[in-house]
Amino acid sequence: MTQPDPLPKVHETRPPPQQPQRPQPPQQPQPLPEAPSQNAAPATQKTASASVPKLEKEAQKPKAARPRPKLRARKAAMKLTPAAVEQLREMLDQPDPKLIKVGVRNRGCSGLAYHLEYVDKPGAFDETVEQDGVKVLIDSKALFSIIGSEMDWAEDKLNQRFVFRNPNIKEQCGCGESFMV
């Protein structure tokens, strides 16, 4: 009669003892019986000898290279309309060329407002949008608020201004000055 495993003690951290396993004798492979037919044996030899050169030929052939995946062009962070491109071109056509940087500032009743400024050189992480020969920088801090927007130039009887169509806006001020993402 075997004794039951002792219960582990409360604060014992060692694993319970395991019973030794008996090694099993290795099994020898059984030889396959040969076919009694005389035609079967030479046919097997022919296929075996014929397959060896095929394997050698396949080993000598260079493997066909997998086609490389085509890189997709990265979408611009912001689109510019033709009217905006013309206005930006006029603004940049100065004796002292500078860059225009688009950003957002905390302002207005909804929280954020667009901000444009002239800069001499781009910041370390600013995104560059180039369209129809016009370069516009997007402030790295404002990128998530602006991404996917369209910049347009609007003129009416009372004012001229850049208009941003932003699909990320959740709320917008009644006057259109500020927005919230």
GROMACS elastic network, one bead per residue, 0.5 to 0.9 nm:
[ bonds ]
;  ai    aj funct       b0    kb
    3     6     6  0.83213   500
    4     7     6  0.88111   500
    5     8     6  0.87971   500
    5    16     6  0.84748   500
    5    17     6  0.85838   500
    6     9     6  0.88213   500
    6    16     6  0.85072   500
    7    16     6  0.86081   500
    8    11     6  0.83729   500
    8    12     6  0.66952   500
    8    13     6  0.89903   500
    8    14     6  0.89028   500
    8    15     6  0.85697   500
    8    16     6  0.69783   500
    9    12     6  0.52835   500
    9    13     6  0.87100   500
   10    13     6  0.86881   500
   12    15     6  0.81904   500
   14    17     6  0.86265   500
   15    18     6  0.86180   500
   18    21     6  0.88084   500
   23    26     6  0.89322   500
   24    27     6  0.88023   500
   27    30     6  0.88922   500
   31    34     6  0.89122   500
   33    36     6  0.88637   500
   34    37     6  0.86621   500
   34    41     6  0.81159   500
   35    38     6  0.77974   500
   35    40     6  0.67287   500
   35    41     6  0.72716   500
   36    39     6  0.89919   500
   36    40     6  0.81076   500
   36    41     6  0.87203   500
   37    40     6  0.56483   500
   37    41     6  0.73116   500
   38    41     6  0.57957   500
   38    42     6  0.72539   500
   39    42     6  0.59033   500
   39    43     6  0.63847   500
   39    44     6  0.88966   500
   40    43     6  0.52331   500
   40    44     6  0.62852   500
   40    45     6  0.87910   500
   41    44     6  0.52928   500
   41    45     6  0.64161   500
   41    46     6  0.88264   500
   42    46     6  0.61640   500
   42    47     6  0.87335   500
   43    46     6  0.50833   500
   43    47     6  0.63422   500
   43    48     6  0.85684   500
   44    47     6  0.52779   500
   44    48     6  0.60760   500
   44    49     6  0.85569   500
   45    48     6  0.50571   500
   45    49     6  0.60444   500
   45    50     6  0.83325   500
   46    49     6  0.51892   500
   46    50     6  0.58468   500
   46    51     6  0.84080   500
   47    51     6  0.58728   500
   47    52     6  0.86362   500
   48    51     6  0.52249   500
   48    52     6  0.65372   500
   49    52     6  0.54509   500
   49    53     6  0.72495   500
   50    53     6  0.59375   500
   50    54     6  0.67563   500
   51    54     6  0.50385   500
   51    55     6  0.62249   500
   51    56     6  0.86867   500
   52    55     6  0.51878   500
   52    56     6  0.63027   500
   52    57     6  0.86810   500
   53    57     6  0.60377   500
   53    58     6  0.84975   500
   54    57     6  0.50520   500
   54    58     6  0.61087   500
   54    59     6  0.85305   500
   55    58     6  0.50583   500
   55    59     6  0.61079   500
   55    60     6  0.86396   500
   56    59     6  0.50378   500
   56    60     6  0.62445   500
   56    61     6  0.87713   500
   57    60     6  0.50947   500
   57    61     6  0.62817   500
   58    61     6  0.52320   500
   58    62     6  0.81132   500
   58    63     6  0.86311   500
   59    62     6  0.75895   500
   59    63     6  0.86587   500
   60    63     6  0.89861   500
   61    64     6  0.87467   500
   62    65     6  0.85584   500
   63    66     6  0.89245   500
   64    67     6  0.89445   500
   65    68     6  0.85027   500
   66    69     6  0.89553   500
   67    70     6  0.87656   500
   68    71     6  0.89067   500
   71    74     6  0.87526   500
   72    75     6  0.87873   500
   74    77     6  0.88858   500
   75    78     6  0.84385   500
   75   148     6  0.88500   500
   76    79     6  0.66653   500
   76   128     6  0.85027   500
   76   129     6  0.62084   500
   76   130     6  0.82008   500
   76   147     6  0.83655   500
   76   148     6  0.78047   500
   77   127     6  0.76913   500
   77   128     6  0.83468   500
   77   129     6  0.68640   500
   77   138     6  0.82627   500
   77   143     6  0.77009   500
   77   146     6  0.74637   500
   77   148     6  0.55725   500
   77   149     6  0.73406   500
   78   129     6  0.68294   500
   78   138     6  0.85644   500
   78   146     6  0.71395   500
   78   147     6  0.59323   500
   78   148     6  0.53291   500
   78   149     6  0.50122   500
   78   150     6  0.56474   500
   78   151     6  0.71712   500
   79   129     6  0.80495   500
   79   131     6  0.79547   500
   79   148     6  0.73795   500
   79   149     6  0.63674   500
   79   151     6  0.61405   500
   79   152     6  0.87262   500
   80    83     6  0.80859   500
   80    84     6  0.59017   500
   80    85     6  0.62401   500
   80   129     6  0.89025   500
   80   131     6  0.70407   500
   80   149     6  0.87614   500
   80   150     6  0.57716   500
   80   152     6  0.63233   500
   81    84     6  0.51565   500
   81    85     6  0.62255   500
   81    86     6  0.87695   500
   81   150     6  0.71780   500
   81   151     6  0.62983   500
   81   152     6  0.53011   500
   81   153     6  0.76395   500
   82    86     6  0.62608   500
   82    87     6  0.87087   500
   82   132     6  0.86034   500
   82   152     6  0.78317   500
   82   153     6  0.85455   500
   83    86     6  0.52344   500
   83    87     6  0.63313   500
   83    88     6  0.86337   500
   83   152     6  0.63437   500
   83   153     6  0.54440   500
   83   154     6  0.79086   500
   84    87     6  0.51358   500
   84    88     6  0.59884   500
   84    89     6  0.84121   500
   84   151     6  0.65110   500
   84   154     6  0.83322   500
   84   162     6  0.73130   500
   84   163     6  0.89891   500
   85    88     6  0.51294   500
   85    89     6  0.60075   500
   85    90     6  0.86566   500
   85   131     6  0.76878   500
   85   132     6  0.72181   500
   85   133     6  0.85338   500
   85   134     6  0.66097   500
   85   152     6  0.83026   500
   85   153     6  0.83745   500
   86    89     6  0.50719   500
   86    90     6  0.63445   500
   86    91     6  0.87257   500
   86   134     6  0.88516   500
   86   153     6  0.87319   500
   87    90     6  0.51350   500
   87    91     6  0.62428   500
   87    92     6  0.86628   500
   87   153     6  0.70671   500
   88    92     6  0.60528   500
   88    93     6  0.84857   500
   88   100     6  0.82707   500
   88   134     6  0.70831   500
   88   135     6  0.87058   500
   88   136     6  0.85638   500
   89    92     6  0.51446   500
   89    93     6  0.60321   500
   89   133     6  0.84426   500
   89   134     6  0.64175   500
   90    93     6  0.51547   500
   90    94     6  0.80131   500
   91    94     6  0.70929   500
   91   100     6  0.87530   500
   92    95     6  0.89597   500
   92    96     6  0.87457   500
   92    97     6  0.61394   500
   92    98     6  0.66170   500
   92    99     6  0.72170   500
   92   100     6  0.78664   500
   92   134     6  0.84466   500
   93    96     6  0.83944   500
   93    97     6  0.68491   500
   94    97     6  0.55494   500
   94    98     6  0.81612   500
   97   120     6  0.81751   500
   98   118     6  0.61568   500
   98   119     6  0.58787   500
   98   120     6  0.52498   500
   98   121     6  0.76825   500
   99   117     6  0.82879   500
   99   118     6  0.55739   500
   99   119     6  0.52329   500
   99   120     6  0.61052   500
   99   121     6  0.69460   500
   99   122     6  0.77882   500
   99   135     6  0.71760   500
   99   136     6  0.66677   500
   99   137     6  0.72051   500
  100   116     6  0.67117   500
  100   117     6  0.56859   500
  100   119     6  0.61895   500
  100   120     6  0.87774   500
  100   135     6  0.76221   500
  100   136     6  0.54115   500
  100   137     6  0.61169   500
  100   138     6  0.86393   500
  101   115     6  0.81399   500
  101   116     6  0.56337   500
  101   117     6  0.53631   500
  101   118     6  0.61972   500
  101   119     6  0.66600   500
  101   122     6  0.81958   500
  101   126     6  0.88067   500
  101   136     6  0.59813   500
  101   138     6  0.56112   500
  101   139     6  0.65638   500
  102   114     6  0.71105   500
  102   115     6  0.58059   500
  102   117     6  0.68135   500
  102   136     6  0.72829   500
  102   137     6  0.60854   500
  102   139     6  0.60965   500
  102   142     6  0.81104   500
  102   146     6  0.88325   500
  103   113     6  0.84461   500
  103   114     6  0.58529   500
  103   115     6  0.50284   500
  103   116     6  0.63373   500
  103   117     6  0.83318   500
  103   137     6  0.86356   500
  103   138     6  0.60903   500
  103   139     6  0.51025   500
  103   140     6  0.81854   500
  103   141     6  0.75983   500
  103   142     6  0.53220   500
  103   143     6  0.78469   500
  103   145     6  0.88753   500
  103   146     6  0.80013   500
  104   107     6  0.87187   500
  104   112     6  0.61148   500
  104   113     6  0.53860   500
  104   115     6  0.52332   500
  104   116     6  0.83385   500
  104   139     6  0.80564   500
  104   141     6  0.81356   500
  104   142     6  0.56563   500
  104   143     6  0.89882   500
  104   145     6  0.78323   500
  104   146     6  0.82921   500
  105   111     6  0.82331   500
  105   112     6  0.55121   500
  105   113     6  0.54256   500
  105   114     6  0.64519   500
  105   115     6  0.64121   500
  105   142     6  0.85359   500
  106   110     6  0.89776   500
  106   111     6  0.54924   500
  106   113     6  0.64513   500
  106   178     6  0.87943   500
  107   110     6  0.76537   500
  107   111     6  0.54328   500
  107   112     6  0.52599   500
  107   113     6  0.57053   500
  107   177     6  0.87491   500
  107   178     6  0.68611   500
  108   111     6  0.55789   500
  108   112     6  0.65410   500
  108   113     6  0.67406   500
  108   173     6  0.77596   500
  108   177     6  0.67189   500
  108   178     6  0.52527   500
  108   179     6  0.79937   500
  109   112     6  0.82352   500
  109   172     6  0.86482   500
  109   173     6  0.62856   500
  109   177     6  0.84274   500
  109   178     6  0.65330   500
  109   179     6  0.80100   500
  110   113     6  0.83877   500
  110   171     6  0.69798   500
  110   172     6  0.61491   500
  110   173     6  0.55933   500
  110   177     6  0.85452   500
  110   178     6  0.53620   500
  110   180     6  0.55361   500
  111   173     6  0.89263   500
  111   178     6  0.62505   500
  111   179     6  0.60496   500
  111   180     6  0.57977   500
  111   181     6  0.89203   500
  112   177     6  0.85301   500
  112   178     6  0.51964   500
  112   179     6  0.52779   500
  112   180     6  0.60618   500
  112   181     6  0.83610   500
  113   177     6  0.62549   500
  113   179     6  0.63297   500
  113   180     6  0.87188   500
  114   146     6  0.89821   500
  114   164     6  0.83272   500
  114   177     6  0.81615   500
  114   178     6  0.75325   500
  114   179     6  0.88515   500
  119   122     6  0.71543   500
  122   125     6  0.80655   500
  122   126     6  0.62229   500
  122   127     6  0.84921   500
  122   128     6  0.83736   500
  122   137     6  0.69928   500
  122   139     6  0.87949   500
  123   126     6  0.52019   500
  123   127     6  0.86908   500
  123   137     6  0.88357   500
  123   139     6  0.77386   500
  123   140     6  0.80768   500
  124   140     6  0.85285   500
  125   139     6  0.77579   500
  125   140     6  0.55527   500
  125   141     6  0.88311   500
  126   137     6  0.62962   500
  126   138     6  0.56190   500
  126   139     6  0.50622   500
  126   141     6  0.83398   500
  126   143     6  0.83462   500
  127   136     6  0.84586   500
  127   137     6  0.56864   500
  127   138     6  0.50664   500
  127   139     6  0.67552   500
  127   140     6  0.65247   500
  127   143     6  0.76987   500
  128   135     6  0.67137   500
  128   136     6  0.59257   500
  128   138     6  0.63337   500
  129   134     6  0.81123   500
  129   135     6  0.56994   500
  129   136     6  0.52168   500
  129   137     6  0.61520   500
  129   138     6  0.75091   500
  130   133     6  0.64072   500
  130   134     6  0.54940   500
  130   136     6  0.63872   500
  130   137     6  0.86612   500
  131   134     6  0.54297   500
  131   135     6  0.67244   500
  131   136     6  0.85617   500
  132   135     6  0.85651   500
  137   140     6  0.89925   500
  138   141     6  0.84886   500
  138   142     6  0.69881   500
  138   143     6  0.63649   500
  138   146     6  0.81212   500
  139   142     6  0.52666   500
  139   143     6  0.61895   500
  140   143     6  0.52232   500
  140   144     6  0.82484   500
  141   144     6  0.74503   500
  141   145     6  0.84277   500
  142   145     6  0.53213   500
  142   146     6  0.61574   500
  142   147     6  0.84417   500
  143   146     6  0.51757   500
  143   147     6  0.56488   500
  144   147     6  0.54990   500
  144   148     6  0.89916   500
  144   168     6  0.89568   500
  145   148     6  0.88629   500
  145   149     6  0.87947   500
  145   166     6  0.84471   500
  145   168     6  0.70894   500
  145   169     6  0.82386   500
  145   180     6  0.86819   500
  145   181     6  0.64318   500
  146   149     6  0.56427   500
  146   150     6  0.87983   500
  146   164     6  0.88800   500
  146   166     6  0.68410   500
  146   167     6  0.89458   500
  146   168     6  0.78083   500
  147   150     6  0.89594   500
  147   166     6  0.79483   500
  147   167     6  0.87305   500
  147   168     6  0.80308   500
  148   165     6  0.88035   500
  148   166     6  0.67029   500
  148   167     6  0.68155   500
  148   168     6  0.78023   500
  149   164     6  0.64966   500
  149   165     6  0.54777   500
  149   167     6  0.64688   500
  149   168     6  0.80313   500
  150   163     6  0.81667   500
  150   164     6  0.56026   500
  150   165     6  0.50599   500
  150   166     6  0.65163   500
  150   167     6  0.89137   500
  151   162     6  0.66604   500
  151   163     6  0.58708   500
  151   165     6  0.65649   500
  151   166     6  0.87098   500
  152   161     6  0.84624   500
  152   162     6  0.55368   500
  152   163     6  0.50377   500
  152   164     6  0.62252   500
  152   165     6  0.78887   500
  153   160     6  0.74485   500
  153   161     6  0.58914   500
  153   163     6  0.59322   500
  153   164     6  0.87176   500
  154   159     6  0.82282   500
  154   160     6  0.57492   500
  154   161     6  0.55360   500
  154   162     6  0.60756   500
  154   163     6  0.64967   500
  155   158     6  0.79918   500
  155   159     6  0.60398   500
  155   161     6  0.66314   500
  155   162     6  0.88011   500
  156   159     6  0.56353   500
  156   160     6  0.64310   500
  157   160     6  0.83563   500
  165   169     6  0.89001   500
  166   169     6  0.59469   500
  167   170     6  0.85218   500
  168   180     6  0.85757   500
  168   181     6  0.58409   500
  169   172     6  0.70217   500
  169   179     6  0.64581   500
  169   180     6  0.57657   500
  170   179     6  0.75995   500
  170   180     6  0.57397   500
  170   181     6  0.52156   500
  171   178     6  0.88173   500
  171   179     6  0.57280   500
  171   180     6  0.51437   500
  171   181     6  0.70536   500
  172   175     6  0.82310   500
  172   176     6  0.62145   500
  172   177     6  0.79157   500
  172   178     6  0.60708   500
  172   180     6  0.62561   500
  172   181     6  0.89921   500
  173   176     6  0.50841   500
  173   177     6  0.62577   500
  173   178     6  0.54290   500
  173   179     6  0.59804   500
  173   180     6  0.85724   500
  174   177     6  0.78368   500
  174   178     6  0.85952   500
  175   178     6  0.78866   500
  176   179     6  0.73697   500
